[in-house]
């Protein structure tokens, strides 16, 4: 995998993404491996039918200006933010429950029930994504990213309609700063 970063590459594939409870996944800096802390720990949610997966980074810059032409003398970057946006082609009870509240869906016979109220808010997870990157020689490399602390945003909507395109699940996660060396 190290050779991937010594050359240029492109990504033209959606990621498969898994949500874990915080603390269940560790990054081994020595081996470069992402490890599940306990083999009994399973992902809370797995997406293998995503239409899109998007990591976006933003930030702001403050500048000191002065002298002839009021040129930029110095600049400071601040307010760095990252957001992960996922669009899933298929809905699941687990993905809806994760997005709409912290409670798991209730299974009663053949009907799955998801309780939705103003008191339920989504949680914070460790997110692991895997996709492929192709280098300029045409070789594909597995590319894995890890977000140690991602908060599912409370805003949610999905359309139920008799005609048109089928409903997709759109989920946005705010990447939070880690307070420990994860």
C-alpha positions as CSV (number, residue, x, y, z in Angstrom):
1,X,0.0,0.0,0.0
2,X,2.9,2.4,0.7
3,X,3.7,2.6,-3.1
4,X,0.3,4.1,-3.7
5,X,1.3,7.4,-2.1
6,X,4.5,7.7,-4.2
7,X,2.5,8.1,-7.4
8,X,-0.7,9.6,-8.6
9,X,-4.0,7.8,-8.4
10,X,-7.7,8.2,-9.0
11,X,-10.8,7.0,-7.2
12,X,-13.9,6.0,-9.3
13,X,-15.7,3.7,-6.9
14,X,-18.1,4.2,-4.0
15,X,-16.9,3.1,-0.6
16,X,-18.3,0.3,1.6
17,X,-18.7,1.8,5.0
18,X,-19.1,0.3,8.5
19,X,-20.1,2.0,11.7
20,X,-18.6,0.7,15.0
21,X,-19.2,1.8,18.6
22,X,-16.4,4.1,19.7
23,X,-13.5,2.3,21.2
24,X,-14.2,-0.9,19.2
25,X,-11.6,-0.1,16.5
26,X,-7.9,0.8,16.8
27,X,-5.3,1.9,14.3
28,X,-2.0,0.1,14.8
29,X,0.6,2.8,13.8
30,X,3.4,0.2,13.7
31,X,1.7,-2.2,11.1
32,X,-0.6,0.4,9.5
33,X,-3.5,-2.0,10.2
34,X,-7.0,-1.1,11.4
35,X,-8.0,-3.7,14.1
36,X,-11.2,-4.5,15.9
37,X,-10.3,-4.4,19.6
38,X,-12.3,-7.6,20.5
39,X,-13.1,-10.3,17.9
40,X,-16.7,-10.4,19.4
41,X,-17.2,-6.7,18.4
42,X,-19.2,-6.4,15.2
43,X,-20.2,-3.3,13.3
44,X,-23.4,-1.5,14.4
45,X,-24.2,-0.8,10.7
46,X,-22.7,-1.8,7.4
47,X,-23.4,-0.1,4.0
48,X,-22.6,-2.1,0.9
49,X,-25.2,-0.5,-1.4
50,X,-24.1,3.1,-1.3
51,X,-24.7,5.2,-4.4
52,X,-22.3,7.9,-3.2
53,X,-19.8,8.4,-0.4
54,X,-18.3,11.9,0.0
55,X,-15.6,13.2,2.4
56,X,-15.6,17.0,2.3
57,X,-13.1,19.3,4.1
58,X,-13.5,23.0,4.7
59,X,-11.6,25.7,6.6
60,X,-11.2,29.4,6.9
61,X,-8.2,31.7,6.7
62,X,-7.5,34.9,8.5
63,X,-5.0,37.3,6.9
64,X,-2.8,40.2,8.1
65,X,-2.6,42.8,5.3
66,X,-0.5,45.9,5.1
67,X,2.0,48.0,3.2
68,X,1.8,49.2,-0.3
69,X,-1.0,47.5,-2.2
70,X,-2.4,46.2,1.1
71,X,-0.7,42.8,0.4
72,X,-1.1,39.7,2.5
73,X,1.7,39.6,5.0
74,X,0.7,36.5,7.0
75,X,-2.1,34.1,7.1
76,X,-3.6,31.7,9.7
77,X,-5.8,28.7,8.9
78,X,-8.6,28.0,11.3
79,X,-12.0,26.4,11.7
80,X,-11.1,23.2,9.9
81,X,-14.2,20.9,9.5
82,X,-14.8,17.6,7.8
83,X,-18.1,16.0,6.8
84,X,-18.9,12.5,5.5
85,X,-22.1,12.3,3.4
86,X,-23.6,8.9,2.4
87,X,-26.4,8.1,0.0
88,X,-27.7,4.5,0.2
89,X,-29.7,3.0,-2.6
90,X,-31.6,0.7,-0.2
91,X,-33.2,1.4,3.1
92,X,-32.8,-0.9,6.1
93,X,-34.4,-0.9,9.6
94,X,-30.9,-0.6,11.1
95,X,-29.9,2.4,8.9
96,X,-33.2,4.2,9.7
97,X,-32.8,3.5,13.4
98,X,-29.2,4.7,13.4
99,X,-30.2,7.9,11.6
100,X,-33.4,8.7,13.5
101,X,-32.6,7.6,17.1
102,X,-30.2,5.6,19.2
103,X,-32.8,2.8,19.8
104,X,-32.7,-0.4,17.8
105,X,-35.8,-1.3,15.7
106,X,-38.4,-3.5,17.4
107,X,-39.1,-6.8,15.7
108,X,-42.7,-8.0,16.0
109,X,-43.7,-10.8,13.7
110,X,-43.2,-9.6,10.1
111,X,-43.4,-5.9,10.9
112,X,-40.4,-4.0,11.9
113,X,-41.2,-0.9,14.1
114,X,-38.9,2.1,14.4
115,X,-39.9,4.5,17.2
116,X,-39.5,8.1,16.0
117,X,-39.9,10.9,18.5
118,X,-38.3,14.2,19.4
119,X,-36.3,12.7,22.2
120,X,-34.3,10.3,20.0
121,X,-31.1,11.6,18.5
122,X,-28.5,9.6,16.5
123,X,-25.2,8.7,18.1
124,X,-21.4,9.0,17.5
125,X,-19.5,6.2,15.9
126,X,-16.1,5.2,14.5
127,X,-16.5,4.9,10.8
128,X,-14.3,2.6,8.5
129,X,-14.6,2.9,4.8
130,X,-13.0,0.8,2.0
131,X,-12.8,1.6,-1.7
132,X,-10.3,1.1,-4.5
133,X,-7.8,3.6,-5.9
134,X,-6.2,3.0,-9.3
135,X,-2.7,4.2,-9.9
136,X,-1.4,5.6,-13.2
137,X,-0.1,2.1,-14.1
138,X,-3.7,0.7,-14.0
139,X,-3.2,-1.3,-10.8
140,X,-6.0,-1.2,-8.2
141,X,-5.1,-0.7,-4.5
142,X,-7.4,-1.1,-1.5
143,X,-7.8,2.3,0.1
144,X,-9.1,2.3,3.7
145,X,-10.1,5.4,5.7
146,X,-11.0,5.6,9.4
147,X,-12.8,8.4,11.2
148,X,-12.5,7.8,14.9
149,X,-15.3,10.1,16.0
150,X,-18.2,10.8,13.6
151,X,-21.5,12.2,14.8
152,X,-24.6,11.3,12.7
153,X,-26.4,14.6,12.1
154,X,-30.0,14.9,13.4
155,X,-31.4,16.3,10.2
156,X,-33.1,13.5,8.1
157,X,-35.6,13.0,5.4
158,X,-36.7,10.3,3.0
159,X,-39.5,10.5,0.5
160,X,-42.2,7.9,0.1
161,X,-43.9,8.3,-3.2
162,X,-46.0,6.2,-5.6
163,X,-44.1,7.3,-8.7
164,X,-40.7,8.5,-9.6
165,X,-37.4,7.3,-8.4
166,X,-37.2,5.0,-5.4
167,X,-36.4,6.6,-2.0
168,X,-32.7,6.7,-1.0
169,X,-31.3,7.2,2.5
170,X,-29.2,10.3,2.9
171,X,-27.0,10.5,5.9
172,X,-24.5,13.2,7.0
173,X,-21.9,12.8,9.6
174,X,-19.8,15.5,11.2
175,X,-16.2,14.5,11.9
176,X,-15.3,15.4,15.5
177,X,-11.9,16.0,16.9
178,X,-10.4,13.0,18.8
179,X,-9.4,13.8,22.3
180,X,-7.2,10.7,22.7
181,X,-4.6,9.0,20.5
182,X,-6.9,6.5,18.8
